[in-house]
Amino acid sequence: MPSPSNENQIVDMKKSNKLKYFFESASEKLFLICAMLSVISLLLIIGFVFYKGSHPFVAEGYSFIDFIFGMEWVPSEDKFGILPMIVASIFSTIGALVIGVPIGLFTAIFLAEIAPKRVAKIISPAVQLLAGIPSVLYGVFGLAIIVPMLQNNFGLAKGQSLLAVIIVLAIMMLPTIVTVAETAIRAVPKTYREGSLALGASPIGTIFKVVVPAAKSGIMAAIVLGLGRAIGETMAVILVAGNSLILPTSLTDSVRPLTTNIALEMGYAFGTHQEMLFATGIVLFSFILILNFVLAKISSKGGK
């Protein structure tokens, strides 16, 4: 027969196992609740925006085609056309990507592969500090420095323009692209580099033909995050865009992107006007989904 001490040990082990199982079960449920809260919050936001934004077209008979392709936005006259804003958002986002992605990627490559450690320790925190600067300060910088520079160099009546928006957004994208891309590049195993160099490849060739392709998924994530920063930016854009409701035909035209239109008018809008601003939010949301889908396709084709 087992001794009393052994019986006590068995009882203690059973209690310990029960307590351990309880904590594991509670932890799993807590993690599930946190995950569900994130999903539910997303669904609630999407549902509310789509409900408010679709109401004018479903209940009041407004034409969605006229809304998308209309050239005039005059709420007092019941005219709601957002084509100039869509074009301005597309041009500003593409322009920011064209400028910001190469600069950000080359900076990340320099920090991760080329720069001495002492230099990288100085530049990396400086780049990361850019992410902590409030967006309105980027707008003030653009209004005080970039706008006058464009006005003087191009002989414009005012420097607030599509080009100013592109430059400011490109600067704002840099910390996100550099930080995420640098992390992805550093995560590539050293054996990849060593194998490439052993086969006779140059260091630069190794970086662009081995390291960068190996870090492609992380680099694409950096571009997507930077893209989200550019599309969703509002305060900085308000200060440098000029906010003119015209279809932009050149980089020097004053523009009003979708986010700026919502921010400027939501404070005093009501009724159909307010619902049309929510509809603008639906277009903006769809725009982000399409761009992310395109980037994902490009990334998958690159991998193949």
ZITA-V796683 format. One line per field, one symbol per residue. phi: phi as a letter, one per 40 degrees, with the letter a starting at -180 (. if undefined). psi: psi as a letter, one per 30 degrees, with the letter a starting at -180 (. if undefined). Layout:
# ZITA-V796683
phi: ???
psi: ???
This chain:
# ZITA-V796683
phi: .ccdccccccccccccccccccccccccccccccccccccdcccccccccccccdccccbgcccccccbccbbbdcbgbbbbddccccccccccccccccccccccccccccbbccdccccccdcccccdcccdccccccccccbccccccccbgccaccaccccccccccccddcccccccccccccdcccccccccchccdcccccbbcccccdcccccccccccccccccbcccdcbcgfccbccbaccccbbccccccccbccbcagcdcccccccccccccdccccccccccccccccc
psi: kkleeeeeeeeeeeeeeeeeeeeeeeeeeeeeeeeeeeeeeeeeeeeeeeeeffeefeffgkkeeeeegkfkjiefghjjkgeeeeeeeeeeeeeeeeeeeeeeeeeeeeeffekleeeefeeeeeeefeffkkefeeeeeeefeeeeeeeeeghlekfjleeeeeeeeeeffeeeeeeeeeeeeffkkffeeeeeefggkleeeeeffeeeefgeeeeeeeeeeeeeeeefkeeeeeffefhkiljkflfgkkljleeeeeeeffefllbeeeefeeeeeeeeeeeeeeeeeeeeeeeeeee.
